[in-house]
Amino acid sequence: MTDRRLAVQAWESLFRAQHEVFEDIRSDFDSTDLTQAEYDVLLTVTRAPQMTARLRDVTGNMLISQPSVSRLVERMVTRGLLTKCADPEDGRGSLVTATENGAVVFRRLAAAHGRSIAERMARLDNDELAQLHALTAKLRDGD
């Protein structure tokens, strides 16, 4: 049986570490063309085949509600970062595609953001990074 006290200590440490790392890298989005939420949408969309993803898949990767994601996507369409159309395989769903401008803006920020993450995570060696990845995946039910 898991030690409850140790479980709570580990959770608090994980939560605080995540918060501190997030605070360290949040400045990556200062004076950029994207908010962190917009970056997260483009991360999902640009990684999909033909830079097109189902809106429900974008929502599944976000930490905000479905209505909030829908509003965010609509604003991104208006800004020319995404296009949106009906999903031909699911009449109730939508597909979102990164525009060329959206992909360029994303890639520019992703390079700098990736460097910031790598610098912060350099406190861990490769074996520790692999272990952290495995442990957090296990906590997320194997995602």
HELIX and SHEET records of a PDB file:
HELIX    1   1 ARG A    4  ARG A   26  1                                  23    
HELIX    2   2 SER A   27  PHE A   29  5                                   3    
HELIX    3   3 GLN A   36  ARG A   47  1                                  12    
HELIX    4   4 PRO A   49  MET A   51  5                                   3    
HELIX    5   5 LEU A   55  GLY A   60  1                                   6    
HELIX    6   6 GLN A   66  THR A   78  1                                  13    
HELIX    7   7 GLU A  100  MET A  121  1                                  22    
HELIX    8   8 ASN A  126  LEU A  139  1                                  14    
SHEET    1   A 3 THR A  52  ARG A  54  0                                        
SHEET    2   A 3 ASP A  90  ALA A  98 -1                                        
SHEET    3   A 3 LEU A  82  ASP A  87 -1                                        
END                                                                             
